[in-house]
Amino acid sequence: MPDASLWSMNRRAFALSGLALACLPWRAQASSLVVKRHPGLKDYPFTLGVASGDPSSSGVVLWTRLAPDPLNGGGMPEENIEVRWVVAHDEALKDIAQEGRAIATPLFAHALHVEVDGLESERWYWYGFFLDGDASPVGRTRTMPGRNVMPAKLDYAFASCQHFESGLYTAYEHMAKQELDLIAHLGDYIYEGAGKEKLVRQHAGPKLKTLDDYRNRHAQYKTDVHLQAAHARCPWLVAWDDHEVENNYSNEISENSGVDPAFFLHQRAQAYRAYYEHMPVGPMSIPQGAAMRLYKTVSFGRLAQFSVLDTRQYRTDQPCGDGNKAPCEGTMDPKATLLGADQEHWLNNALLQSPARWNVLAQQVMMGRVDRKVGPEVTFSMDQWGGYHVARTRLLSFIRDRQIVNPIVITGDIHSNWVNDLKVDFDRPEGPTVATEFVGTSISSGGNGIKDRPDIALVQAENPFVKFLNLERGYVRCSLTPEQYRSDYHVVEYVDKPGAPVTTRASFVVENGQPGAKPV
């Protein structure tokens, strides 16, 4: 992890200094400090759009990447390029709040992460980048309310699982038209498989292994106009799951048995580096070889605190051979973990110190222990919290015993919508609910969804804590006030062709001080 003193640096000073390069494990590979101000590019460099993220009450991260040939390594010269950036009070970028210059280096595929600080709290801004005669699209972003402020409302959406080949990003088309303060992406931003024919779209390149492979795949996803529009609409909070590296990997262990952990960690380092290059994240997330910190807290005044979790990088291997299995000795292993000891300790402290009315855990895999088998036998997904019984019980017991205020869990991963009342002991459905979990479906993964499936009633009968289950595509919009947390499940009818309308399939609320979801 980079030196802790780095975190306290002024965001803008960090962006304009050379420390962003100096603290990297690849610094020996850094190109000359000579900067080219007029590269003379033949093609438009801002093909991947713009994005912002990791907002605070005084600043935000601005992102873009210079890539005139995005699917073939970017098409940039092996030189440092100076880019002008502007933050303004107006969309025309005339009433300038801050401006500066940043260096796009080939070390990071000419991606920029500009740390802007000194902005006014709780207000909207517009931003853009300029290189020679070219201007990027204009993005919109905002700062958060001050930590001691109780805002009247927060509107945000969360999404996950956007397999490029499986469908169009129609859900983002609708999301980008809404007034949202934040968007949270909970993982599977890209998928690692080789391109296949006769699908809705086709991946460029082979199954991902190398840094160039991962860069080109991220770039291909970023070329989608609806994804670009959603990124340009408001700041994002991002966290990965497995497909950003490889399906169902855990820590240094590949999904494929027999792969040397050292070899896999090398691949993971390439994947993490490409992920950083394409996401609007700050200096805390600069990768250090095969390690990259994503877990963090982001506060929306005293109304909400988001604890963004990483349930993939630090986990122990899935027990019982992975998949949906009957519980085995491994599911009860007290040393088994999804978060790792350091992250779990950090989360406990973050929850204890939170002044927020709503404490949102933004994470990847379902926390509710869903029995997948009808009848007296039980099977659980070993890749989810169901495979890590002791760790889940420890977290939910902590929430109950320390009386954490209004805990909400938001989840992605499984290409379906769920609402779960979370229990310390799921074998006692009459026991108290200690938190509420809202699980969002995929943007496109799995192709066209299913509105009605006959086994949904059976799943709910087997798992009485499940309040809602739906298998369409879409996203979840959440509206928070000091007295109520509301989740609206927005779905699209199809993703195999453009034009699908959006429908609100179901809505649930949690009242302040009353854990458990109620249908609206």
ZIUR-V237501 format. One record per residue. N is the residue number from 1. PSI is psi in whole degrees, -180 to 180 (NA if undefined). Layout:
# ZIUR-V237501
<<N,PSI> <N,PSI>>
This chain:
# ZIUR-V237501
<<1,139> <2,161> <3,135> <4,-26> <5,-22> <6,-36> <7,-29> <8,-3> <9,147> <10,132> <11,-44> <12,-40> <13,-38> <14,-44> <15,-35> <16,-8> <17,172> <18,4> <19,-26> <20,-32> <21,-37> <22,-27> <23,7> <24,148> <25,-17> <26,16> <27,-26> <28,-20> <29,-4> <30,141> <31,175> <32,152> <33,-1> <34,130> <35,134> <36,122> <37,-20> <38,83> <39,-15> <40,44> <41,142> <42,-26> <43,162> <44,127> <45,-16> <46,45> <47,-19> <48,6> <49,-160> <50,164> <51,161> <52,158> <53,-180> <54,53> <55,150> <56,-175> <57,-10> <58,0> <59,-177> <60,159> <61,129> <62,137> <63,144> <64,171> <65,133> <66,118> <67,77> <68,-22> <69,75> <70,-30> <71,1> <72,53> <73,-3> <74,-32> <75,22> <76,152> <77,157> <78,63> <79,155> <80,134> <81,131> <82,131> <83,137> <84,140> <85,153> <86,137> <87,129> <88,164> <89,-8> <90,157> <91,-27> <92,-5> <93,37> <94,-41> <95,86> <96,129> <97,-44> <98,154> <99,162> <100,-170> <101,142> <102,158> <103,121> <104,118> <105,146> <106,-20> <107,-38> <108,37> <109,31> <110,33> <111,148> <112,136> <113,93> <114,119> <115,100> <116,131> <117,168> <118,17> <119,164> <120,146> <121,154> <122,53> <123,159> <124,147> <125,164> <126,155> <127,161> <128,168> <129,151> <130,135> <131,116> <132,-123> <133,5> <134,141> <135,141> <136,167> <137,155> <138,128> <139,159> <140,136> <141,178> <142,158> <143,160> <144,158> <145,157> <146,155> <147,-26> <148,6> <149,138> <150,97> <151,157> <152,-28> <153,151> <154,131> <155,122> <156,166> <157,153> <158,152> <159,169> <160,169> <161,82> <162,64> <163,119> <164,-40> <165,-27> <166,-20> <167,173> <168,159> <169,51> <170,-33> <171,-39> <172,-33> <173,-43> <174,-40> <175,-39> <176,-15> <177,-5> <178,157> <179,101> <180,142> <181,-29> <182,157> <183,132> <184,127> <185,125> <186,18> <187,166> <188,51> <189,-39> <190,169> <191,148> <192,-5> <193,157> <194,157> <195,141> <196,145> <197,164> <198,25> <199,-177> <200,-43> <201,170> <202,131> <203,142> <204,130> <205,178> <206,-177> <207,139> <208,131> <209,-41> <210,168> <211,-43> <212,-39> <213,-51> <214,-38> <215,-46> <216,-36> <217,-45> <218,-44> <219,-41> <220,-45> <221,-40> <222,-15> <223,-12> <224,128> <225,-34> <226,-36> <227,-42> <228,-41> <229,-39> <230,-39> <231,-37> <232,-8> <233,-37> <234,169> <235,151> <236,150> <237,130> <238,147> <239,148> <240,167> <241,-126> <242,-39> <243,-13> <244,-17> <245,-67> <246,144> <247,130> <248,25> <249,158> <250,116> <251,-118> <252,10> <253,121> <254,156> <255,-30> <256,118> <257,147> <258,-7> <259,127> <260,126> <261,-35> <262,-40> <263,-43> <264,-38> <265,-34> <266,-45> <267,-42> <268,-39> <269,-40> <270,-42> <271,-43> <272,-39> <273,-45> <274,-36> <275,-49> <276,-43> <277,-23> <278,9> <279,147> <280,74> <281,157> <282,-171> <283,-25> <284,-24> <285,9> <286,122> <287,146> <288,86> <289,-121> <290,12> <291,139> <292,122> <293,123> <294,-24> <295,139> <296,169> <297,142> <298,127> <299,139> <300,76> <301,-143> <302,4> <303,-43> <304,141> <305,125> <306,122> <307,104> <308,121> <309,159> <310,105> <311,18> <312,-45> <313,-32> <314,3> <315,153> <316,165> <317,147> <318,137> <319,170> <320,19> <321,15> <322,-177> <323,-170> <324,113> <325,159> <326,148> <327,142> <328,-176> <329,-34> <330,-30> <331,-20> <332,10> <333,119> <334,-17> <335,-11> <336,142> <337,147> <338,-30> <339,-26> <340,154> <341,-43> <342,-46> <343,-39> <344,-44> <345,-44> <346,-44> <347,-45> <348,-45> <349,-40> <350,-41> <351,-41> <352,-36> <353,-5> <354,132> <355,7> <356,151> <357,-35> <358,127> <359,107> <360,122> <361,108> <362,110> <363,-175> <364,-47> <365,150> <366,134> <367,-34> <368,136> <369,92> <370,121> <371,121> <372,0> <373,128> <374,136> <375,-169> <376,-26> <377,154> <378,145> <379,144> <380,156> <381,119> <382,-16> <383,-13> <384,-175> <385,-21> <386,-23> <387,-1> <388,64> <389,-47> <390,-42> <391,-43> <392,-44> <393,-39> <394,-43> <395,-48> <396,-32> <397,-39> <398,-46> <399,-43> <400,-51> <401,-34> <402,6> <403,51> <404,133> <405,124> <406,64> <407,132> <408,134> <409,128> <410,140> <411,153> <412,-136> <413,-46> <414,13> <415,32> <416,156> <417,135> <418,154> <419,123> <420,133> <421,122> <422,133> <423,149> <424,-40> <425,102> <426,-13> <427,-6> <428,80> <429,-20> <430,-9> <431,167> <432,146> <433,130> <434,-16> <435,169> <436,136> <437,127> <438,117> <439,127> <440,147> <441,-175> <442,158> <443,-44> <444,-20> <445,134> <446,-5> <447,-161> <448,133> <449,-175> <450,124> <451,-47> <452,134> <453,133> <454,-24> <455,0> <456,-43> <457,-36> <458,-41> <459,-43> <460,-36> <461,-37> <462,-24> <463,83> <464,-14> <465,-12> <466,117> <467,-17> <468,142> <469,132> <470,145> <471,29> <472,175> <473,157> <474,-145> <475,172> <476,127> <477,131> <478,134> <479,123> <480,136> <481,171> <482,-21> <483,-11> <484,142> <485,121> <486,134> <487,123> <488,124> <489,100> <490,129> <491,153> <492,147> <493,-32> <494,159> <495,6> <496,-5> <497,157> <498,164> <499,4> <500,132> <501,164> <502,141> <503,144> <504,106> <505,-36> <506,157> <507,141> <508,151> <509,152> <510,127> <511,146> <512,125> <513,5> <514,85> <515,145> <516,140> <517,142> <518,133> <519,148> <520,NA>>
